[in-house]
Amino acid sequence: MSFLGIVTLVLIALIILSLLFVFFKAFILLLPVALIAIAVIWLIGWFTGRKNKNNMPSSGNYYDWFKNVNSIQSQTRARKKLKM
């Protein structure tokens, strides 16, 4: 590869990188704002979370997804063995 070919590739890479920096500069500058928003939302959830698991909403339509009462394993029956 000639010297001019290398210079051309470097200039093309420089142009592409500068365009990427221009387009994503706003996202890079907003990263601290996003981190602060995440921390505030997490703290609100931490301090206002349910203190007692027996606390049910007044609407009565609360479903505990992590409770193992309605699992498929508890509802299945043992298979019968074949008699010969």
FIKOLZA-1660 file (N, C-alpha, C; in steps of 0.1 Angstrom, whole numbers, plus 5000, padded with zeros to 4 digits):
% residues 84
   i   px   py   pz ch aa at
   1 5009 4988 5000  A  M  N
   1 5000 5000 5000  A  M CA
   1 5009 5012 5000  A  M  C
   2 5006 5022 4992  A  S  N
   2 5014 5034 4991  A  S CA
   2 5011 5043 5002  A  S  C
   3 5020 5053 5003  A  F  N
   3 5019 5063 5013  A  F CA
   3 5006 5071 5012  A  F  C
   4 5001 5074 5000  A  L  N
   4 4989 5082 4998  A  L CA
   4 4977 5073 5002  A  L  C
   5 4978 5060 5000  A  G  N
   5 4967 5051 5004  A  G CA
   5 4965 5051 5019  A  G  C
   6 4976 5050 5026  A  I  N
   6 4976 5050 5041  A  I CA
   6 4970 5064 5046  A  I  C
   7 4975 5075 5040  A  V  N
   7 4970 5088 5044  A  V CA
   7 4955 5089 5041  A  V  C
   8 4950 5084 5030  A  T  N
   8 4936 5084 5027  A  T CA
   8 4928 5076 5037  A  T  C
   9 4933 5064 5040  A  L  N
   9 4926 5056 5050  A  L CA
   9 4925 5063 5064  A  L  C
  10 4936 5069 5068  A  V  N
  10 4937 5076 5081  A  V CA
  10 4927 5088 5081  A  V  C
  11 4927 5095 5070  A  L  N
  11 4917 5107 5069  A  L CA
  11 4903 5102 5069  A  L  C
  12 4900 5091 5062  A  I  N
  12 4886 5086 5063  A  I CA
  12 4882 5082 5077  A  I  C
  13 4892 5075 5083  A  A  N
  13 4889 5071 5097  A  A CA
  13 4887 5083 5106  A  A  C
  14 4895 5093 5104  A  L  N
  14 4894 5106 5112  A  L CA
  14 4880 5112 5110  A  L  C
  15 4876 5113 5098  A  I  N
  15 4863 5119 5095  A  I CA
  15 4851 5111 5101  A  I  C
  16 4852 5097 5100  A  I  N
  16 4842 5089 5106  A  I CA
  16 4841 5090 5121  A  I  C
  17 4853 5090 5127  A  L  N
  17 4853 5092 5142  A  L CA
  17 4848 5105 5146  A  L  C
  18 4852 5116 5139  A  S  N
  18 4847 5129 5143  A  S CA
  18 4832 5130 5141  A  S  C
  19 4826 5124 5131  A  L  N
  19 4812 5124 5129  A  L CA
  19 4805 5116 5141  A  L  C
  20 4811 5105 5144  A  L  N
  20 4805 5097 5156  A  L CA
  20 4806 5105 5169  A  L  C
  21 4817 5112 5171  A  F  N
  21 4818 5120 5183  A  F CA
  21 4807 5131 5183  A  F  C
  22 4805 5138 5171  A  V  N
  22 4795 5148 5171  A  V CA
  22 4781 5143 5174  A  V  C
  23 4778 5131 5168  A  F  N
  23 4764 5126 5170  A  F CA
  23 4762 5121 5184  A  F  C
  24 4772 5115 5190  A  F  N
  24 4770 5109 5203  A  F CA
  24 4775 5117 5215  A  F  C
  25 4779 5129 5212  A  K  N
  25 4784 5138 5222  A  K CA
  25 4773 5141 5232  A  K  C
  26 4761 5143 5227  A  A  N
  26 4750 5146 5236  A  A CA
  26 4747 5134 5246  A  A  C
  27 4748 5122 5241  A  F  N
  27 4746 5110 5249  A  F CA
  27 4757 5109 5260  A  F  C
  28 4770 5112 5256  A  I  N
  28 4781 5111 5265  A  I CA
  28 4779 5122 5276  A  I  C
  29 4774 5134 5272  A  L  N
  29 4772 5144 5282  A  L CA
  29 4761 5141 5291  A  L  C
  30 4751 5133 5287  A  L  N
  30 4739 5130 5295  A  L CA
  30 4741 5118 5304  A  L  C
  31 4752 5111 5303  A  L  N
  31 4755 5100 5312  A  L CA
  31 4754 5103 5327  A  L  C
  32 4760 5114 5332  A  P  N
  32 4759 5117 5346  A  P CA
  32 4744 5120 5350  A  P  C
  33 4737 5126 5341  A  V  N
  33 4723 5129 5344  A  V CA
  33 4715 5116 5346  A  V  C
  34 4718 5107 5337  A  A  N
  34 4711 5094 5337  A  A CA
  34 4715 5086 5350  A  A  C
  35 4727 5087 5354  A  L  N
  35 4731 5080 5366  A  L CA
  35 4725 5086 5378  A  L  C
  36 4723 5099 5379  A  I  N
  36 4717 5105 5390  A  I CA
  36 4702 5102 5390  A  I  C
  37 4696 5101 5378  A  A  N
  37 4681 5097 5378  A  A CA
  37 4679 5083 5382  A  A  C
  38 4688 5074 5378  A  I  N
  38 4687 5060 5383  A  I CA
  38 4689 5059 5398  A  I  C
  39 4698 5067 5403  A  A  N
  39 4700 5066 5418  A  A CA
  39 4688 5072 5425  A  A  C
  40 4682 5082 5420  A  V  N
  40 4670 5088 5427  A  V CA
  40 4659 5079 5426  A  V  C
  41 4656 5072 5415  A  I  N
  41 4645 5063 5414  A  I CA
  41 4647 5051 5423  A  I  C
  42 4660 5046 5423  A  W  N
  42 4663 5035 5432  A  W CA
  42 4661 5038 5447  A  W  C
  43 4665 5050 5451  A  L  N
  43 4663 5054 5465  A  L CA
  43 4648 5056 5468  A  L  C
  44 4640 5061 5459  A  I  N
  44 4626 5062 5461  A  I CA
  44 4620 5048 5463  A  I  C
  45 4624 5039 5455  A  G  N
  45 4619 5025 5456  A  G CA
  45 4624 5019 5469  A  G  C
  46 4636 5022 5473  A  W  N
  46 4642 5016 5485  A  W CA
  46 4634 5021 5498  A  W  C
  47 4631 5034 5498  A  F  N
  47 4624 5039 5510  A  F CA
  47 4609 5037 5510  A  F  C
  48 4603 5036 5499  A  T  N
  48 4589 5034 5498  A  T CA
  48 4584 5020 5495  A  T  C
  49 4594 5011 5495  A  G  N
  49 4591 4997 5492  A  G CA
  49 4582 4991 5503  A  G  C
  50 4576 4979 5500  A  R  N
  50 4567 4972 5509  A  R CA
  50 4575 4967 5521  A  R  C
  51 4571 4971 5533  A  K  N
  51 4578 4967 5545  A  K CA
  51 4574 4953 5549  A  K  C
  52 4561 4949 5547  A  N  N
  52 4556 4937 5551  A  N CA
  52 4551 4929 5539  A  N  C
  53 4555 4917 5537  A  K  N
  53 4550 4909 5525  A  K CA
  53 4535 4906 5526  A  K  C
  54 4529 4906 5538  A  N  N
  54 4515 4903 5539  A  N CA
  54 4507 4915 5536  A  N  C
  55 4513 4927 5533  A  N  N
  55 4505 4939 5529  A  N CA
  55 4500 4937 5515  A  N  C
  56 4487 4936 5513  A  M  N
  56 4481 4934 5500  A  M CA
  56 4475 4947 5496  A  M  C
  57 4474 4950 5483  A  P  N
  57 4467 4962 5479  A  P CA
  57 4453 4961 5482  A  P  C
  58 4446 4972 5483  A  S  N
  58 4432 4972 5487  A  S CA
  58 4423 4967 5475  A  S  C
  59 4429 4968 5463  A  S  N
  59 4421 4963 5452  A  S CA
  59 4419 4948 5451  A  S  C
  60 4428 4941 5458  A  G  N
  60 4426 4926 5458  A  G CA
  60 4431 4919 5446  A  G  C
  61 4437 4926 5436  A  N  N
  61 4441 4919 5424  A  N CA
  61 4456 4917 5424  A  N  C
  62 4462 4917 5436  A  Y  N
  62 4477 4915 5436  A  Y CA
  62 4480 4900 5435  A  Y  C
  63 4490 4897 5426  A  Y  N
  63 4494 4883 5424  A  Y CA
  63 4509 4882 5427  A  Y  C
  64 4513 4873 5436  A  D  N
  64 4527 4872 5439  A  D CA
  64 4533 4862 5428  A  D  C
  65 4541 4867 5419  A  W  N
  65 4546 4859 5408  A  W CA
  65 4557 4849 5413  A  W  C
  66 4563 4852 5425  A  F  N
  66 4574 4843 5430  A  F CA
  66 4569 4833 5440  A  F  C
  67 4556 4832 5442  A  K  N
  67 4551 4822 5451  A  K CA
  67 4549 4809 5444  A  K  C
  68 4552 4798 5451  A  N  N
  68 4553 4785 5444  A  N CA
  68 4540 4777 5447  A  N  C
  69 4529 4783 5448  A  V  N
  69 4517 4776 5451  A  V CA
  69 4511 4770 5439  A  V  C
  70 4510 4777 5428  A  N  N
  70 4504 4772 5416  A  N CA
  70 4514 4766 5406  A  N  C
  71 4524 4760 5411  A  S  N
  71 4534 4755 5401  A  S CA
  71 4529 4742 5395  A  S  C
  72 4534 4739 5383  A  I  N
  72 4530 4728 5375  A  I CA
  72 4534 4715 5382  A  I  C
  73 4546 4715 5389  A  Q  N
  73 4551 4703 5396  A  Q CA
  73 4542 4699 5407  A  Q  C
  74 4535 4708 5414  A  S  N
  74 4527 4704 5425  A  S CA
  74 4513 4698 5420  A  S  C
  75 4510 4702 5408  A  Q  N
  75 4497 4697 5402  A  Q CA
  75 4498 4684 5395  A  Q  C
  76 4510 4680 5391  A  T  N
  76 4511 4668 5383  A  T CA
  76 4510 4656 5392  A  T  C
  77 4505 4645 5386  A  R  N
  77 4504 4632 5394  A  R CA
  77 4516 4623 5389  A  R  C
  78 4519 4614 5398  A  A  N
  78 4529 4604 5395  A  A CA
  78 4524 4595 5383  A  A  C
  79 4533 4591 5375  A  R  N
  79 4529 4583 5363  A  R CA
  79 4527 4568 5368  A  R  C
  80 4518 4562 5362  A  K  N
  80 4515 4548 5366  A  K CA
  80 4525 4539 5358  A  K  C
  81 4530 4529 5364  A  K  N
  81 4539 4520 5358  A  K CA
  81 4532 4509 5350  A  K  C
  82 4537 4505 5339  A  L  N
  82 4531 4495 5331  A  L CA
  82 4533 4481 5337  A  L  C
  83 4522 4473 5338  A  K  N
  83 4522 4460 5344  A  K CA
  83 4524 4450 5332  A  K  C
  84 4533 4440 5334  A  M  N
  84 4536 4430 5324  A  M CA
  84 4530 4417 5328  A  M  C
% end
